[in-house]
Structure formats: C-alpha cells, structure tokens
Amino acid sequence: MCGDDAISGHNMWCVRELLILFGIGFKFVYHACVGLL
C-alpha cells in the first residue's frame, strides 16, 4: 500500500512511519555501538 500514489494521505503517513522506524533503529544501533566503545 505504501507505493500507491493515488492515496496521497496514506502514502505520506506511510513515509512518516518509515522515517520514524528508521530513526528509532538508527538511535538503537548508535547507542549500542557507543555502549560497546
């Protein structure tokens, strides 16, 4: 459903969710690496 441009509202929500999940994953990996150092 993320690739459906016909539903712009849902598409934007999907992009936002992906960015949030990516940000959380990046923070988790960053803190894990810092913890190891």
matplotlib code that plots the C-alpha trace (Angstrom):
import matplotlib.pyplot as plt

x = [0.0, 3.0, 3.6, 0.0, 0.3, -3.5, -4.0, -1.6, -2.7, -2.0, 1.2, 2.5, 1.6, 3.5, 6.6, 6.4, 6.1, 9.1, 11.1, 10.2, 11.1, 14.4, 15.1, 14.4, 16.6, 19.4, 19.3, 19.3, 22.3, 24.1, 23.6, 24.6, 27.8, 28.6, 27.9, 30.4, 33.1]
y = [0.0, 2.3, 2.6, 3.7, 7.3, 7.6, 7.8, 10.7, 10.9, 7.2, 7.5, 10.4, 8.6, 5.5, 7.6, 9.2, 5.8, 4.5, 7.6, 7.2, 3.4, 4.2, 6.9, 4.5, 1.8, 4.3, 5.5, 1.9, 1.0, 4.2, 3.8, 0.1, 1.0, 3.8, 1.3, -1.2, 1.6]
z = [0.0, 0.5, -3.2, -4.0, -5.0, -5.6, -1.8, -1.0, 2.6, 3.3, 1.3, 3.4, 6.6, 5.4, 4.6, 8.1, 9.7, 7.8, 8.8, 12.5, 12.4, 10.7, 13.3, 16.1, 14.6, 13.9, 17.6, 18.8, 16.7, 17.6, 21.3, 21.1, 19.3, 21.8, 24.6, 23.1, 22.8]

ax = plt.figure().add_subplot(projection="3d")
ax.plot(x, y, z, "-o")
ax.set_aspect("equal")
plt.show()
